[in-house]
Amino acid sequence: MDYNNNNPYLQFTPVPPAASNGHGTNGNGSMGKICDALNRCGKRVEVATRKAEVYADNIWHHFKVSPSFTDAAMARISQGTKVLTEGGHDKVFQQTFEVLPGEKFLNAYACYISTSTGPVIGTLYISSKKVAFCSEHPFCYYSPTGQQQWMYYKVVVQSERLRAVNPSSNSMNPSDKYIQVVTTDGHEFWFMGFISYDKALKKLCETLQQSRDSSGVPVAHSA
């Protein structure tokens, strides 16, 4: 993965030493906190089971995007535990990204982002002022001096810098759906493998529309 790029929307955030020793997990964290989270998760199993048939196909498509089904499954478990222990997606969002004055978290969607080295699993966050993505796992990076660093792959696009949100799908396999996000200065980001594709697309389009409404610029709707 190329860390030396001129894309203004990409961010590579170093992982704190304690976290990098556990490949992005807090090995010195409270086990009691994790157990409490898992207990709360267990109470939701019955409700989740009722929805299993609805989400099974989406989850399968989500996992199969990754080169490793096991890695994708562990990433989702890790993210789910993090959300529970931290108190919700909004708390994780606040810890992961710089929050602007008056900014409100709206939604989070599990997905992948396309990169030059393949799809990267993570979470797409949408707030009242930005669209942002953060990888679930840090990546090992070696600086020109040979120093090893663990870094999270992030994308941050302010709402006013959004130019288009374009849905698309694989003509050979329509179940493989993508969302292209284009910035006002021509940078493109492709997201895929959504568990909740329709909801994510709807919210992204709403974010684009609201940004254009506030600026007085009409939105060109994509087919």
N, C-alpha and C positions, 0 to 999 in steps of 0.2 A: 504494500500500500504506500502510495507516494505522499509523504508528509511535506514535501517541498513544492507547493503549488501556489498559484496566485488567485485561487477562488476565495473571494472575500466572505463567503458564507460558511466555509469549512472551519471547524475549530478542533484542535487536538489537545484535550485536557489531560495533563499528567495525573496519574493515580498516586495518592499518598503512599509512602513507603509501606506502611502497615497493611494497606489494602492490596498493593501490588504483590506482596509475598503470597497472598492467597488468590492471585490471578483475578483481582477485582472484587473479592469478598472480604468482609471484615472478620478475619480469623480470631481477633481478640474481642469480638462482640459478646453481648450477654446471651448465653444459651437459654436462660429463662425467658428472655424477650422473644426469641425465635419459637420456643415451645408454646408460649401464649398465642403467638400468631398462628401456629399450626392448629392449635385447639379451636381458635376462632374460625379457621378455614374448615375444620372438620364439621362444625355446626352448619356450614353452608353446603355440605355434600348433598343432602337430600334435595335442596333446591336446584343445585347444579345438575344433579342427575336427571331431573325433569326436563332440563334444557339440552341434555346431551345429544339427542337426535338432531336438534336444530343446528348445533354448532359442529357436529362431528365432521361433516364434509369440509367446512371452512378450516377447521383445525388441521385436517389431513393435508389440505393444500398449503397451509401455513408451514407445516413441518417439512413437506417434501421439497420446498424451495432450498432448504439448507443442504449442503453436501453431506451433513451428518444428522440423521434423525435424532440420535441420542443427544448431541450437542444442542439442538434446537429445543428439545424437550427440557433439558436441564436449564437452558436459558430462561424458558418460560416459568419454570418452577422457582428459579432464583429471583426473577423479577416479581413474581407474585408474592413471594415471601417478603421481599423488600418493601413492596407497596403496603402489605399488612403491618409490618413492623414500624414503618415510618408514619403510618396513619393516613394513607391514601395517595392517589396519583398526584394530587395537588401539592402535597408535601415533597414528594420526589422531584416534581417539576421545579419547585422553589430551590431545592438543594442542588439541582443539576445545572440550572441556567440562571443568568442574571435577570432578576425580575424588575421591570420598569415601573415607575410611579403610576399607580392606577391600573396596572395590568392584572387581569383576572384569568385564572386557569379555566379552560372550558372542557377539553376532552383529551383522552390518550388512547392510542390504537397500536396494538402489536403488529409489527410488519417487518419488512426488510428494505434496505436501500441498496440500489445498484452501485457498485464501485468498479474500478478498473481491475480489481483482483477477485471480483465475484460479489454475490449478495451478502450483506452484513445484517444480522439480526438485531433488532432493537425496538424502540418505541417512538412513535410519532406523537408529539404533543402539539395541541392547538390552544392558543390563548387569545385574549382579546387584542393582542398586539404582535403576535409572532406565530410562525409555524416552525417547529424545531424537532430534531431527531437526535437520539443518543443511542449508541450501540450498547447492547447488554453486557458485552465483555470488553475489557481493554485489549489493545493489541501491542505486541512486543515490537519496539522500535529501537534501532541502533543508530545513534548519532554519528556524524562523520568522524568523531574521535573514538568511536567504538563503545561508548557508554550505553548501557541498556536502560530503556525507559518503557513503562507501560502507560498507554494513552488511550482515552476514549475517543471514538470517532463521533463528531457532532456536526450538525448542520443547523444554522439559525438564520431564518429569513424573516425580517420585519414585514408586517402585513402590507405596509404601503409599497414594499418592493415586489409584491406579487403581480405578475402580468397575466398568467393563465394557469388554469387547472384542467388538465386534459385526461379523460378516462380512455383506456384502450384495453385490448385483449389479444391473446394469441389466436390468430385465424385458424390454426390447426387444432387448438385446444382452448375453446372459449372460456373454460373455467379458470384459466390462467389470466388474471386481470391485473392491470397496472394503473398507476396514477402518475402522470407527468406534471411536475410543478416547474413553471418557468418564471424567472425573475425579470424585472424591468430592464436589466442590463444583459439579458440573453443567457444567463446560466440556467442549466436544466438539471433536475433531480428526478429520478425514477424510483417510485416506491411500489412494492409488490408483496405478495404473500400475506395479505391482510386477513385477520380473523373476522373483522367486521368491515368488509370493503365498502358496501353501500353507505353505511353510516359515516365512514371516513370521507368518502367522496362528497357526500352531502354537506358535511361540516366544512370541508375545504372550500367548496363552492360558495357556501354562505360567508365564509371569512373573506374570500375574494370580492364578493358582491358588496359586503359591508365596507371594505376598504375603498372600493370604487365609489360607493355612495357618499362616503365622507369627503372624498377628493373631487367629486363631481365628474369623474371620468366613467363613461359607459363601459360595460363589460361585454366583450365579444364571446358569446357562448359557443363552446366547442361541441361538435357532434359526438 
